[in-house]
Amino acid sequence: MMSPLPAPAPAPLPMSRPVSHKSFGRRWRFPPPSRQSVSGFSLVEVSIVTAIILIISIIGIPAINSYVIENKVPEVAGELQRYVARTKANAQGTSNPYAAIDTENLARALRTSSVVSVDASTFARVAHGLGGNGTTTGLIAVAPAESGAAFTLTLDAVNDAACPALASLMQRVAERIEITGDSNAVVKDAMAASPLAYSPMNTQAACRGGDSNTFAFTVW
């Protein structure tokens, strides 16, 4: 009896090719990112944006200026009211006490103010900041009136945004108020033979647009 043939030996597995670090890196290397072109604004787009900014500036700047002046009026009026109160207190018991009063007196009294601008070198100029350029216009002047029995505070180049608020505040300490703008109008005169009470409506009507109004406050 024949013995069974032995089973064939399994075929050897094929040897895999060793993978080097270099080939592995080449196989899994990601492609470089594609370059994307960066585009800027066109001349038309820049022109449109510039035009919009210009229009906003033309409309907005005057409005902002008016807002700033309106908010500064109470501060300027407060400084002038305090000056008037001190000056009247110092003049008590003297005849014609304001005969020698001038702008220098105001400048020295307000030299430390953070509201108005004082020329500390000459004490000859006080700028109110409610209009004008602060050097040749937009100034406060002080001069005697009624032969020294009274004195007048004059503010030139006042913007209409301060009207009538400035007069409404100063009428508490001034017996006479005169405004030169669209017209020349006395809006209060407590010393007249027939006293004239202050009228904010007449004040508003007398004011002109822009930095073109002069306020004169006379104090007895």
Residue pairs with C-beta under 8 A, 6 or more apart in sequence:
41 49
65 159
65 161
66 159
66 161
67 161
69 130
69 131
69 159
69 161
69 162
70 161
70 162
70 165
72 115
72 129
72 130
72 162
73 130
73 162
73 165
73 166
73 169
74 165
74 169
75 115
76 115
76 116
76 128
76 129
76 130
76 166
77 165
77 166
77 169
77 170
78 115
78 169
79 110
79 113
79 115
79 116
80 140
80 153
80 170
80 173
80 217
81 169
81 170
81 172
81 173
83 106
83 109
83 110
84 153
84 173
84 174
84 219
85 173
86 109
87 98
87 101
87 105
87 109
87 151
87 219
88 219
90 97
91 97
91 98
96 147
96 148
96 149
97 148
97 149
98 144
98 145
98 148
98 149
98 150
98 151
99 144
99 147
99 148
100 144
100 148
101 142
101 143
101 144
101 148
101 151
102 142
102 143
103 123
103 124
103 125
103 126
103 140
103 141
103 142
103 143
104 123
104 124
105 142
106 126
106 140
106 142
106 153
107 118
107 119
107 120
107 123
107 124
107 125
107 126
108 123
110 116
110 118
110 126
111 118
111 120
111 123
115 129
116 126
116 127
116 128
116 129
116 140
117 126
117 127
117 129
117 134
118 125
118 126
118 127
119 125
119 126
125 135
125 139
126 139
126 140
127 134
127 135
127 138
127 139
127 140
128 138
128 139
128 140
128 155
128 158
129 138
130 138
130 155
130 158
130 159
130 161
130 162
130 166
131 137
131 138
131 157
131 158
131 159
131 162
131 210
131 211
131 213
132 138
132 139
132 156
132 157
132 158
132 211
133 157
137 156
137 157
137 211
138 156
138 157
138 158
138 211
139 155
139 156
139 157
140 153
140 154
140 155
141 153
141 154
141 156
142 151
142 152
142 153
142 154
143 151
143 152
143 154
144 150
144 151
144 152
145 151
145 152
145 218
146 218
146 220
149 220
150 175
150 218
150 219
150 220
151 218
151 219
152 216
152 217
152 218
152 219
153 170
153 174
153 216
153 217
153 219
154 214
154 215
154 216
154 217
155 166
155 214
155 215
156 214
157 211
157 212
157 213
157 214
158 166
158 211
158 213
158 214
158 215
159 210
159 211
159 213
160 181
160 207
160 208
160 209
160 210
160 212
160 213
162 213
163 179
163 181
163 203
163 204
163 206
163 207
163 213
164 200
164 203
164 204
164 207
166 215
167 177
167 179
167 187
167 188
167 198
167 200
167 203
167 215
168 198
168 200
168 203
170 177
170 215
170 217
171 177
171 188
171 198
173 217
173 219
174 188
174 217
174 218
174 219
175 188
175 189
175 190
175 191
175 218
175 219
175 220
176 186
176 188
176 189
176 190
176 191
176 216
176 217
176 218
177 186
177 187
177 188
177 189
177 198
177 203
177 215
177 216
177 217
177 218
178 184
178 185
178 186
178 187
178 215
178 216
178 218
179 185
179 187
179 203
179 206
179 207
179 213
179 214
179 215
179 216
180 206
180 213
180 214
180 216
181 206
181 207
181 208
181 212
181 213
181 214
182 205
182 206
182 207
182 208
183 205
183 206
184 206
185 202
185 203
185 205
185 206
186 196
187 196
187 198
187 199
187 202
187 203
187 206
188 196
188 197
188 198
188 199
189 195
189 196
190 196
191 220
206 213
207 213
